[in-house]
Amino acid sequence: MVVVHHLEDSRSQRILWLLEELGAEYRVKRYERDPKTSLAPEALRKVHPLGKAPVITDQGETYAESGVIIEYLARTYGDEQWAPKPDDQRYWQFAYWLHYAEASLMPPLLLKLVFNRIRNGPGPFFIRPILRKIADEVDNAFTNQQIATHISYVDRYLAEHQWFAGDDISAADIQMSFPLEAALSQGIIDDAFPAIGRYVERFQAREAYQEALRRGGDYAYGPSE
């Protein structure tokens, strides 16, 4: 049985969703973030040396990194809908979005999330204005432009496609879900990008997604109440 080492409010939520879509048996071992640092607990280092999530164990092996886990699960427990083979015409589109999510889209979004935390986080009163100024300068010089480029690109694609790799949902959609959910929930994506909003609403309404939320526990980036 697959064991998912699931860190709250993290990329590992999409692993639970994929497993529900595939109908695979799995067990969740949930970890809470440190309330002060928001970092993963040291207990995760006992599973994998980097101490990060997601991590799964299956058939005596340990797998880390979202892309690796998602492709492994899709090819092991799913069919070609979830992970097209290289001779399938959908394959390169599938592979592109599977890698784009973390290699291109997530880095500027993560920077934005970090700098938002710096702006709003605790600290000596005389330091906070300096930190806000640094965060604003980085955002204005780099982060905001990069995010606008990527979000516009994704929104244009979704305006013409229901899913990222063909007419049906695939593991590429599972991989793309986290950065888009995180950006929407933090107000980084707004009504100027309606195709992304419709896409996220569409996958969040899926029965498997809802069951994954139930199994995984509280998730800050999920549907608003």
N, C-alpha and C positions, 0 to 999 in steps of 0.2 A: 504493500500500500504506500502511496505517496504521502510523505509528511512535509507540510509546508511550514517553514519557520517564518511566521508572519509578524512583521513589525507594524504597530499601529500607524495609520496615516502614511503609508509608504507604497512603493511600487508593488509590494507583494500582494496588495488587494487584487490587482488584475490577474495574478496567478490563480487565485481562488475562483475568479470569474471564468477563466479558461477551463479549469477543471470541471466546473459546473456545466459549461457548454458541452464538454466532451463526455459527460456522464461517468467520469472516472471516480473511483473511490479514493478518498484522501482524508487525512487528519490534520487539523490545524493546531499548531503550538504557537500561541500568541505571546508577543513580547511588548512591553510598554517602554516608551521613550523616557529618558531621564527628564524629570520635570523642570530642571534648571537649564540644561544644555540642549534638550530635544534630541540628543544623540541616542543611538541604539545602546542597549545594556551590554555589559561585558559578557553576559551569558551567551551571546551569539558567537563569540570567538571560539567557544567550545564546538560549534558546528562547522564554522569556516574561519580560517585565520584572519580574514579582513573584518569579521564581526559586523557585516552588513546584511541587509535583506533586499531582495528575496534570496532565500536559500531553500532548496528542497533536498530530501533524501528519497531515493527510490531504488529498490532492488540492490541494496548494499552500496550504492554510489551517491555521492554528494554533488549537486549542481548549483552553481551560482551564476549571477548576471541574468537580468531579465530576458534578454534576447536568446541566450542559450537555453534557459529554462522553458521559455515559450515554444521555441522550435522543437526541443526535445519532447515536450508533452504532446504537442500537436502531431508530431510524426509517430510517436509511440502509441498514443491513445486515440488519435483522430484519423480522419481520412484526408483525401486530397482537397476537400473544401477548406480545411484548416491550414494545410501546408502543401501547396502545389509542388509537384516534382519539377525538376529542371527542364523537362521537355514539354511542360504545360505552358501555354502562352501567357498565363497569369504570373508565372514564376518570378520574372524579373521585377514586375511591379510589386509583388509580395515581398521580395527580398529588399527592394529599395525602401519601402515604408517601414519594414521591420528594423532596419538599421538607422534610417533617418530619425526616428523618434528619439533615440538617445544620443546619437552622434551629432546631430545638427539642431534639432528643435529644443531639446532639454537644456543644453548648457546656458543659453541666454535667459531662459525662464528661471533656471536655478539661481543665476546671478541676481535677477530681479527679486526673487523671493528672499534671498540672503540680505540684500540691501534694504528691502522693506522691513525686515526684522531688525536690522541695525538702526534704521530711522525710529522705529517704535519701541525698541528694547530699552531695558533699564541701563543706567549708567550715571556717573557724576554729572550734575547739571551743567558744569562748565565744559564737559567733553561732548555732550549730546549735540550741540550746534556744529561742532567740528565734524562729527561723524555724519550728520545729516548732509553737510556740505560736500563731503567726499562722496557719499552715496549719490547725491544729485548730479555731481560732475561726471561720475562714471556712467550713470544712466543716460544722461543727455549726450555724452560723447560716443557711447557704444551700445549699451544694452537696449535702450528704447528703439533705436533704429534697427538693430538686429531682430528684435521681437516683431516689429511691424512688418519687416520683410518676410519672415517665416509665417506669421499668422495670416497675412494676406495671401501668400502662396497656398497654404493649406485650405483656406476658405474658398479660394477660386476652384481648387480641385474638388472640394466637396459640393460645390454648387452644381457640378456636372456629374458627380458619382455618388451613389448611395453608400458604397463601402470602398475601402482603399485598394482592394485587389480583386476586382471583378464584381459580379452581380450579387455575390453572397458574402456574408461576414467571414472573415478569416482570422488567423492568428496575428496578422498585421494590424487589424483593428484593435485587438487586445493590447498590443504593444503601444499603439498610438493613444489609447484611452487616457493613460495617466497624465501626460503633459497637458492635454487639452482640458481634462477635468480640473487639474491644479490651477491652470491659468484662468479658467472661468470662475472658479470659486474665489480666487484672490482678486478678481476684478481686472486682471490683465487683458482678458478678452471681453469685449463689450458688444452692444447691439450692432456695432458697425460690421460685425462678422457673423451674419445670421446663419450661414450654412454650417458653421461649426456648432452653433447653439442647437440647431435642429439635429445634427448628427449625434451630439452628446445625449440629447433627450431621447433619441431613437434607441441607442444602445443601453441607456440606463433603464429603459422600460422593459427590457428583456427579462423573462422569468429567471434565467440563469444568473443574470447580474444581481437581481434582487435577492436570490438565495445566497449568493456569495457575500452580500452585505450582512445577511443574517448570520452566516457562519463566521465571518471575520470580525464582527463587532463594530464599534463606532468608527466612522471613516469621515474625516473632515472634508474631503473633496467630493463626496457623493451628492445625490440630489438634495436640494433644499427642501425643508419641510413645508 
